[in-house]
């Protein structure tokens, strides 16, 4: 049957793709999103540190992973800017 397929079947488009389909460049959008998320993450981390200091609670393992995530995101943003 022409309209039926099994779940494991890959369906390719029958119409040809535009000539510049693979030449599309969205690196500027990727860079903006990456930098925006880095700013949000840095602000959230700063608020978390401030809350820990105001409540005199000790730093825990979750804070360690937050620092690792911040450093990893900084490395990714730096890599995208290069």
N, C-alpha and C positions, 0 to 999 in steps of 0.2 A: 504494500500500500504506500502511496507517495507521502501521505501526511502522518503516518505513524512511525515511531522510532522507539527504541529501547532506551532506558535511562543512561546507558553507557555509550550511546552514540553521540559523537560530536557533530553538530550541524554547522556547516560553513555557509556564509552568505552566498546567495546565488548571483547577486548583482556585483559588478566590479567595484572595488574601493576607489575613492578619489585618488588622484595621482599624488597629492601631498599628504596623504593620510599618515604615513609613517614619519614624515618630516615635521610634524607638529611638535612644537617645543613649549612645554609648560614649566620650565625650570624656574621662572620668576615667581610663579604662584607657589611652587614648592618651597622656595626660599622664604617667601613672606610667611607662609604657614609655620615653617620650622622656627623662624625667629619669634613669631608671635607666641607659639607654645613655650619657647624658652623663657620669654618674658613672664608669661603666666606662671610657669613652674618656679622661676626664681622668686616671684612675689609670694607665692604660696609657701615656699620654703622659708622666706624671711618672716612671714606671719607665724609659721609653726615654731621657729626659733624664739620669736618674741613671746608667744604664748607659753612656751616651756620656761622661759626666764621669769615671766610674770607670776606663774603658778609655782615656781621653785620645784618643778618636777625634774627628775634626772632624765638624761637622754637614754633612749632605749635602742634595741636592735632595729626598730622600724625607722628611727632617725638615721641610722647607718645606711640602710637601703635607700633612703631618700637622698642622702648625699651621693651615693653611687649613681642613682638615676640622674641627678643633676649633672654630675661630671660626664656621664655617658651622653646625655643630651647636648652638653656643651661641645663634646668631641664631634658629634654628628653635625651640629650647626657649623662648627669650624670646617669640617670636611666639605659641607655644601657650599660654603663661601669660597673655598679654594678653587 
